[in-house]
Amino acid sequence: MKAFHFLLLLALAFSFVSAFDPSPLQDFCVAIPEPKNAGAWILTITLCNAVFVNGKFCKNPNLTVAGDFSFSGLNIPGNTANRVGSNVTLVNVDVLPGLNTLGISLARLDYAPNGGLNPPHIHPRGTEILVVVEGTLHVGFVTSNPNRFISKVLYPGDVFVFPIGLIHFQFNIAKTKAVAFAGLSSQNPGVITIADAIFGPDPPINPDVLAKAFQLERMSWKNFRNCLRMHKTAIQKSVQLTV
């Protein structure tokens, strides 16, 4: 029985640690572009003395240079002239190869005035910590079932944490632009934008599934739009009270 308990605890511990980026077993493991075919794979291994670690081929440590560990451009504002009025400049392992196996990444977020939105989304592989450096943001996340909405208005210097895997957003409620920086607990945290994932996947989700899930068959499209309008008004009043 003691042996069984030990194995059970070991299995639980393994499942916990394997849920996040693995800890490195060396100083660093600089990623190199993945070969496209078997011949390129053999050539990469031969010329670069590369090994395959955590989804990326790693450069021979003796061949690494300072450029493998640096990135320039986070001082440049992102283009927010798009349908949601925001821009995310992500620095992950794909653009900064030295992040490979280190379990962290970084992003700059720019928001247009009067409603720039980083729409509801999740990061399946990382917790996010956000710091506002300019402007005013209404931020929040939703807990797992039963759903609870946790939100706050942030000002320059304020910090907010979005736990891994939970739906969250940031919304610019000011008349001026906003800028924030975020750290994420994964070299490649991933992102799933809720609206795009539900209404825009390829191939599309069966409309009957969406109608049933959102209970649209119980109301006309006119009533549905009215509900959305009322919900938007309630959110605006809530934000004004919070400010």
N, C-alpha and C positions, 0 to 999 in steps of 0.2 A: 504493500500500500504506500509506503514511504517513497519507493521508487516511482510509483505512478504519480504521486504528488509532485515529485521533483521534475519528472518529464513534462507534466502539465504546466508548471511554472516556467520551465525552459521554453516550451512552445509559446506561451503567452508573451514572454520577454522577447523572443525572436520575432513574433508578429508585430510587436510594438516598434522595435528598432528598424525593421524592414519596411515600415510604413513611410519612412522619410529617406532623404538622400543618404547613401551609405557613407560612413566615415572613411576618409582616405587612409591608405596604408603606406603612403609615401609623402614627401614634402609637397609635391604637386604632380599633376598629370595633365599637361597642356593638351587640349583637344586639337586634332587635325581633321580636315575634311574627310568625310567617309568615302571610300572607294565606290565606284559605280558598278564594277563587275569583278569577277574572280581574278582576272589578270591584273587589274589595278590593285586588288587586295594583296596579292602576292608581291607586287612591286613596292607597295607601301611598307609592308612588313620588312622587305629586304633592305630598302634604301634608308628607311627612317628608324629601323629597329622598333617599330610601333607595336603596342599592345592594345587590346580592345577592353575598355573599362567603362561600365555603366553607360553603354550606348554610344560611346565615342572612342575613336582611335586616339591613342596618346603618343605624343612626340617623345623621342629619346630625350631625357632630361639634359643631356650634354649639348643638345642642339637648340635649347630654348633661348629666347632673347627677351629684352625688356618689353618689346611690342606685344608679346604674348600675354602680358599682364596689365596692359593699359588700354584705355578707350578715351577718345576725345569727342566732345560735342554736346554734353549735357548743359552747357551754358547757352545753347541755341534754342530759342522758343520753338515748340512744335506748331505745326499748321492746324489750327482749330476750325478752318473753313470747311466743315463737313456736316453731315446730317445730325450729329449729336453735339457738336461744338466742343470737342475735346481731342486731345492727342496724347498718346502714350509712347514715350521713347524708352524702349526696354533694353537694358544691358544684361543679357543672359549669356550662357555658354556659346551660343551661336555667333555672337559678335565679340565676345571677350573670352577666347579659348582657355585662358588661365583659370577661369572659374570652374573648369571641369573637376568634379568630385569634391568641391569645396562646400557645396550646399547653400550658396547664397547668390542673389542677383539684385539688381537695382533698376529703378525706373524713374524717369521724370514725367510728370503729368501736367499738361497745360489745359486750362479751361477758358472758353470764351466768356465774355461778360453776359449777364442776363440769361442764365440758364445753361451754360456749358455743362454737359453731363458725361461722366464716365458711367455708362448704363449698368444696370444690375448684372453681375457676373460672378463667377467663382474661379478660384485657383485650386485645381484638384491636388496639387502637389506642394503647396506652400502657404504659410501664414504671411500676412502682409502687415508691415508697420509703416504708417503714413505720417509725414510731418509737413505742415503747411508753411510755406515761406512767403507767400504773397496772396492777398485776397481773403475771401470768406467762403467756406464750404459747409454745406449740409451733408453729413455722411451717415451711413448706417449699415447694419447687417441684420439678417434674419436667422434666428436659431433653427435647429432641427425641430421636427414635430414634438409637441405642439408648438407652432411657430410663435416666436416673440420677436418684436421689432425693437432694436436698440439703436438709438441715433443721437447725434449731437451736432451742434454748430461749432466749427473750428475756425480759429483766427491764426495769424502768423505766429509760429512758435509752438502751436498746439500739436499734439501727437495722438494718433488713434490706431488701434490694432484691430485687424480683421482676421479672425481665426480661420485656419485652413479649411477649405471645402465649403464655407458658408457664403450664401448670396450676399453681396454688398455693392455699394455704389458711392459716388461722390457727385455733388450737384452744386454748381456755383450760384449762390443766391444774391450776389452783389452786382452792381452796375459796372464793376471793373473786372479785369481778368484775374485769374487765380493761378498759382503755381504751387505744386507740391512735389515732394520726392518720397519714394517708397522703397523699403528694403523687403526682400522676400526670402523665405527660408528654404530656397531650392535653387539650384543652378539653372533649372528649367521648370518654373512653377506651372506653366500652362495656363490657358484661360478659356472659359466657356461663357460666352455672352448669352444670357438667358433668352432674350427675344429672338436672336438669330438662331439659337439652337432649337427652339420650339417651332418657329414659323418659317425658317429658311434653310433647313438642312437639305442635302442632296444625296439620295432622293428624298422627297418631302414625306412628312408623317401623314398617315391617312387622316383626311379631314374629319372623318367620323370619330376618330380617337380624340382629336382636339375639341370637337364639339361636345363630346361626352365629358371630357376632363374639365372644361371650363363651363359646362352646363349652358351652352349657348342655345340649345334647342328649346329652352324654357323661356326665351325672351326674343323679341325682334331685334334686328340690328339697330333700330332707332333707340330702343330702350338700353341696349348695350352701350351705345355712344353716350347716352345720358348718364349712365352709371359711371363711365370713365370721366365725364366732365365733373360730376359731383365729387368723385374721388380726388381729382386734381385740385378742386377748390378746397377740400378738406386738408390736403397736404400743404397747400399754400398757407392756410390759416394756422396750421400746426407749426410750420417753420417760423412764421411771424411771431407767434407766441414764444417760441424757443429763443429767438433772437432777443 
